Amino acid sequence: LLIFSGLYYLNKSTYFLTFLMLSPAVSVLLTKVICKESFSDLYLKPYFKGNIKWYLSAYFLTPFIAFFGALIYFIIFPNDFNMIGSEYAKAMEIENESEYISKLTFMIPLAIILNPIAGLISCLGEELAWRAYLLPRLNKRFSIQISVILNGIIWGLWHAPIIATGYNYGNENITIGIIAMIIFCTIIGTISSYLFYKTKSVWCSVIFHTSLNGIDKYRPSELFMSKNSNMFIGPDLLGLIGGIGFIIISIILFTRLKKENMIKGVKINAHTISRQNPPENS
């Protein structure tokens, strides 16, 4: 983690970010080899039957939640909205608003469909560790609610070295950036954890994660603003307002986890997480 964060700091190559995301899965696999653990409990079967709606929601609904937050931001700060002066408009050398809208009408749906595909393996590198490996083990000692929160905090702390390089939140407020990342990971981790428990598979969490990361390639701030955005506020999903949709959904799902003792055959209580009559894999 520290090595890849340092290498990224030196040359800002995204290749090092990919290696960084794969490192948690490598750690899990090495742990299982060293400790002679079984590889059968990594929740790698997708279990599509009865869960298609969750997979489709994770893939296609995620960008709309992000842009909902951006919409709220621009309603609050209308003077920040400037399409023609945006980074994308300048890159495409477009000075006509209707032409730019026409380009976005084609570009954004295409990005929603294609961008997540490229990140499937790297996101599996994280989700295999945080959701498939760590979360069930936390749930053996703690309640589902505490396990999900601890899982998100640990996930956020893992990002600390890369955040310290200025990634996501810049170099001016590194400590605040790390705290913000911990909060962000706890919120996003709650959604990802719910998807994991609901489908009894790591793959729905992977799809949600890669769809989330795919938005980074067409951030609302780069599409609709002519000035630098405040990453702590919005309109991008890392900000308080930009991420409001994810905050609301996270609270709703956290409440549902709290009220349910059984989610699709996964028994949850303060001491155990056991699989009961798993559905046939489609």
C-alpha positions in Angstrom: 0.0 0.0 0.0 2.7 2.5 1.0 4.9 1.5 -1.9 2.2 2.0 -4.6 1.0 5.2 -2.9 4.5 6.5 -3.0 5.0 5.6 -6.6 1.7 7.2 -7.5 2.8 10.4 -5.6 6.0 10.5 -7.7 4.5 10.2 -11.2 0.7 10.1 -10.9 0.4 7.0 -13.0 -3.0 5.4 -12.8 -1.3 2.0 -13.2 -0.1 2.3 -9.6 -3.8 2.9 -8.5 -4.8 -0.4 -10.2 -2.0 -2.3 -8.4 -3.1 -0.5 -5.2 -6.7 -1.7 -5.6 -5.5 -5.3 -6.3 -3.3 -5.4 -3.2 -6.1 -6.2 -0.6 -7.1 -9.3 -2.6 -3.5 -10.4 -2.9 -3.2 -10.0 0.9 -6.3 -12.2 1.4 -5.0 -14.9 -0.9 -1.6 -14.9 0.8 -3.3 -15.1 4.2 -5.3 -18.1 3.2 -2.2 -19.8 1.8 -0.1 -19.1 4.9 -2.8 -20.0 7.4 -4.0 -22.9 5.3 -7.5 -21.6 5.1 -10.1 -22.8 2.7 -10.8 -20.8 -0.5 -14.5 -21.8 -0.6 -15.8 -19.0 1.6 -14.9 -16.0 -0.7 -18.5 -15.7 -2.0 -17.4 -15.8 -5.6 -20.6 -17.4 -7.0 -22.8 -14.7 -8.4 -26.3 -16.2 -7.5 -28.1 -14.3 -10.3 -31.4 -16.1 -9.6 -33.7 -13.7 -7.7 -31.0 -11.1 -7.6 -30.9 -9.6 -11.1 -32.6 -6.4 -9.9 -29.8 -5.8 -7.5 -27.1 -6.3 -10.1 -28.9 -4.0 -12.6 -29.4 -1.4 -9.9 -25.8 -1.5 -8.9 -24.7 -1.1 -12.5 -27.1 1.4 -13.9 -28.7 3.2 -10.9 -25.4 4.3 -9.4 -24.6 7.1 -11.9 -28.1 8.5 -11.6 -27.7 8.7 -7.8 -24.4 10.6 -8.4 -26.0 13.0 -10.8 -28.9 13.5 -8.5 -26.4 14.9 -6.0 -24.9 17.1 -8.7 -28.4 18.4 -9.5 -29.0 19.4 -5.9 -25.7 21.1 -5.8 -26.4 23.3 -8.9 -29.9 24.1 -7.5 -28.2 25.5 -4.4 -25.3 27.1 -6.3 -26.7 28.0 -9.7 -23.8 30.4 -10.5 -21.4 27.5 -10.5 -23.2 25.9 -13.5 -21.3 26.7 -16.7 -21.4 24.1 -19.5 -19.5 25.9 -22.2 -16.7 26.9 -19.9 -16.3 23.4 -18.6 -13.2 21.3 -19.0 -15.0 18.8 -21.3 -16.4 21.6 -23.5 -13.0 23.2 -23.9 -11.3 19.8 -24.6 -13.9 19.2 -27.4 -13.5 22.8 -28.6 -17.3 23.4 -28.4 -18.7 26.9 -27.9 -22.3 26.2 -28.7 -24.5 25.0 -25.8 -26.9 23.0 -27.9 -24.0 21.2 -29.6 -22.5 20.4 -26.2 -25.8 19.0 -24.9 -26.0 16.9 -28.0 -22.5 15.5 -27.4 -23.3 14.7 -23.7 -26.6 13.0 -24.7 -24.5 10.5 -26.6 -21.4 10.4 -24.4 -22.9 10.0 -20.9 -25.1 6.9 -21.7 -22.2 5.3 -23.4 -19.9 6.0 -20.5 -22.5 4.6 -18.1 -22.5 1.3 -20.1 -18.8 1.0 -20.9 -16.8 2.6 -18.1 -17.6 0.1 -15.3 -16.4 -2.9 -17.4 -12.8 -1.7 -17.3 -12.7 -1.6 -13.5 -14.2 -5.0 -12.7 -11.0 -6.8 -11.8 -9.5 -3.9 -9.8 -12.7 -3.5 -7.9 -12.8 -7.2 -7.2 -9.4 -6.7 -5.7 -10.9 -4.5 -3.0 -14.3 -6.1 -2.5 -12.9 -9.5 -2.1 -11.0 -8.3 0.9 -13.4 -5.8 2.5 -16.8 -7.4 1.9 -16.2 -11.1 1.2 -13.3 -11.7 3.7 -13.3 -9.0 6.4 -17.0 -8.3 6.8 -18.2 -11.8 7.7 -15.3 -12.2 10.1 -16.3 -8.9 11.9 -19.9 -10.1 12.0 -18.7 -13.2 14.0 -17.8 -10.9 16.8 -20.1 -7.9 16.4 -23.7 -7.1 15.4 -24.4 -6.5 11.7 -24.6 -2.7 12.2 -21.3 -2.4 14.1 -19.6 -4.8 11.6 -20.7 -2.6 8.7 -19.5 0.6 10.3 -16.2 -1.0 11.4 -15.8 -2.4 7.9 -16.3 1.1 6.4 -13.9 2.8 8.8 -11.1 0.2 8.2 -11.7 0.6 4.4 -11.4 4.4 4.7 -8.2 4.2 6.8 -6.7 1.9 4.2 -7.0 4.8 1.7 -5.1 7.2 4.1 -1.7 6.9 2.3 -3.1 7.6 -1.1 -5.2 10.4 0.2 -2.1 11.9 1.8 -0.6 12.2 -1.7 -3.4 14.6 -2.6 -5.6 12.1 -4.4 -9.3 13.1 -4.4 -9.1 15.9 -1.9 -5.9 17.8 -2.7 -2.9 18.6 -0.7 -4.2 21.6 1.3 -6.2 19.7 4.0 -4.7 16.2 4.1 -6.0 15.4 7.6 -9.5 16.6 6.8 -9.2 14.7 3.5 -8.5 11.4 5.3 -11.4 12.0 7.7 -13.7 12.8 4.7 -12.5 9.6 3.0 -13.3 7.5 6.1 -16.8 9.0 6.2 -17.2 8.4 2.5 -16.1 4.8 2.7 -18.4 4.2 5.6 -21.4 5.5 3.6 -20.5 3.7 0.4 -19.4 0.6 2.4 -22.9 0.4 3.9 -24.4 0.2 0.5 -21.8 -2.3 -0.7 -22.2 -4.4 2.4 -26.0 -4.5 2.0 -25.6 -5.7 -1.5 -23.2 -8.4 -0.3 -25.6 -9.6 2.3 -28.6 -9.4 0.1 -27.1 -11.4 -2.8 -24.7 -13.6 -0.7 -22.1 -12.8 -3.4 -19.2 -10.4 -3.7 -20.0 -9.6 -7.4 -22.9 -7.3 -6.8 -20.6 -5.2 -4.5 -18.0 -5.3 -7.2 -20.4 -4.0 -9.8 -21.6 -1.2 -7.5 -17.9 -0.3 -6.8 -16.8 -0.3 -10.5 -19.9 1.7 -11.5 -19.1 4.2 -8.8 -15.5 4.5 -9.9 -16.6 4.8 -13.6 -18.2 8.2 -12.7 -14.7 9.5 -12.1 -14.2 9.6 -15.8 -17.0 12.1 -16.3 -17.3 14.0 -13.1 -20.1 16.6 -12.9 -17.5 19.3 -12.0 -15.7 18.6 -15.3 -18.9 18.5 -17.3 -20.7 21.5 -16.0 -18.3 23.9 -14.2 -15.7 26.4 -15.4 -13.9 26.7 -12.1 -12.4 24.3 -9.6 -14.9 22.5 -7.4 -14.8 22.0 -3.7 -14.3 18.3 -3.3 -15.7 18.4 0.3 -19.0 20.0 -0.9 -19.7 19.0 -4.5 -21.0 18.7 -7.2 -18.9 15.4 -7.4 -20.0 12.5 -5.3 -17.1 12.8 -2.9 -18.7 16.0 -1.5 -21.4 16.4 1.1 -24.0 17.7 -1.3 -22.7 15.8 -4.4 -23.0 12.6 -2.5 -26.3 13.3 -0.8 -28.1 10.6 -2.8 -25.7 8.0 -1.5 -26.0 9.3 2.1 -29.8 8.9 2.0 -29.7 5.4 0.5 -27.0 4.4 3.0 -29.2 5.5 5.9 -32.2 3.6 4.5 -30.2 0.4 3.9 -28.5 0.6 7.3 -32.0 0.8 8.9 -33.2 -2.2 6.9 -30.2 -4.2 8.0 -30.9 -3.2 11.6 -34.5 -4.4 11.4 -33.9 -7.7 9.6 -32.4 -10.8 11.2 -32.6 -12.7 8.0 -31.6 -11.5 4.5 -32.1 -13.9 1.7 -30.9 -16.9 3.6 -28.0 -15.3 5.4 -28.6 -15.4 9.1 -27.3 -12.4 10.9 -26.9 -11.7 14.6 -24.2 -10.5 16.9 -22.3 -13.7 16.8 -22.8 -15.6 13.6 -23.1 -15.3 9.9 -24.2 -18.6 8.4 -25.4 -19.6 4.9 -28.7 -21.4 4.9 -30.1 -23.1 1.8 -28.3 -21.0 -0.8 -30.2 -20.6 -4.1 -29.1 -22.4 -7.2 -26.6 -20.5 -9.3 -28.0 -19.3 -12.6 
